[in-house]
Amino acid sequence: MKSKIVASELLFESLNRHDIHLSLLVADTGLWVNAEFHNRLVRDTGSAAMFPKVRRARIGQGERRGQIVDGVRFDDNSYANVAIKRATGLGKSAEGFEACHIWPLTCYDERYHTAVANIVLLPRALAGLSDHAIEIQTALQYRAFELYRWYPKDMQQPVKPEFYPSNWREPQPDSANVRIPSSVSSTLQPTSDELSREKRRELTDRIVDWSRNPNLNVHKIIALVVQSPNGINRNDLVNQVADFTQSKSPYGAVASLLTDSGNAYGRVFEESEGVISIHSEVKKLIHAHSWYARESLDRKRLVV
């Protein structure tokens, strides 16, 4: 039996061997909320959270985005994205960034999911590493404590890690024009249009990233639909996905491109009478890029 090769282990072994510190990249590129905004938020509302009745849904436990239980709304990452982009004053001008929670698992706590002192905007290429690289996590936690003198009540006060970048990108200018409500009960909720725009921006960024990497299963699945201008029967698509990708759940992979709920890829496809095609809202974007079908077999380029 072949021994398992774990990508993250190879990566971190290589980083250690070459004495490379990813926290330096995070320090150079992370976008932070100004400390004055955080201070006003806590002073005026008594909460560090922009939307204190919202937390991440536990999809594995049957919770769904948009569901409200005991007054708490379940989210994916939309409210957290809106919170930090409002607080920084960046709005839609921040492209290719993801809202990353600084303390692990705090996204599942309504006190901290949208706390701007618990979120940093990182380039998408680095964002996933914040969940796995201890060096990045400890550096971000200490930096957040430096800026805001705040940390989650259930956590220990951060200490300066052994390796800590000496130069960090300065926080965004104070967004004094962002109105902070006088109490938590009157906290301004994002509009449905604002959340929808955030979803569309996220999906747009994802599609661009997927188009650039023909080895991704999601790239190959989209390519199979692109090469069928009149659409493709759902069962036929699932069978082709099983043949031409390494997906362990072809049906689930296709379903994940039909919705933007939970941890799904996003609503790239639409279905009518069992036939799947590119969703009308993203068709122009999809066709602005090249997609490669059956990449693992013949590397044939699709012209779209």
C-alpha angles and dihedrals in degrees: 000000000000115000116246118259112208114200096207091052091051091048096051093043089054093047091052093045093052094037092238118163115203090189087075090063091047090051091052098046110027116112115217135192115246112260091232091063091052091048092051091047093054093042096049100038106022089234134092089212123092090208105024097183096058132086140160115282117244096230093183089059094052098262117142133208110259094024116130120209123176090346094307118118119216116227140177106215099298098102091046090052092049091046097056095038090052093045093050092044089233101116112165092347089085104085127181094014129122128206106242125192112230099209115053118252094002089118086077091060117079090213091063111021093092099022103132090211087060097052134072128179110234130179108266092243089062100033097086091052090063088071095053111025111085090196091059094044095051093044092050092047094052092044090052090050090049091053103039107017084227137118134161113286093234093054132079118252108269119251125208108268122234091253113039126162112247095208123054131177108261116250118261116272113276111279095221090160092065105096116231115204121239093240141014091251090061096045110148109247121210114256120247088247091054092051091046091051090050090052091050092049091051092049092047091055091047093051092052090049093047092049090058095055114059091178093069116101090225090056091053093047092052089047091055090057094042090057089056103067092179093049131257132254110259095233091048090051092050090051092050091048089053090051100044105034138048092236113145090206111034093173092051092046091055092045090052090062092054097063143037095210125115114342095336121138093245139266100299096135134049127199130214122177091340095310119118124208138159110289113255092233093061102027094102092050093047092050091050088071137054121250128194120215123201087008092165091056112038108353089227112173118227117221109210 
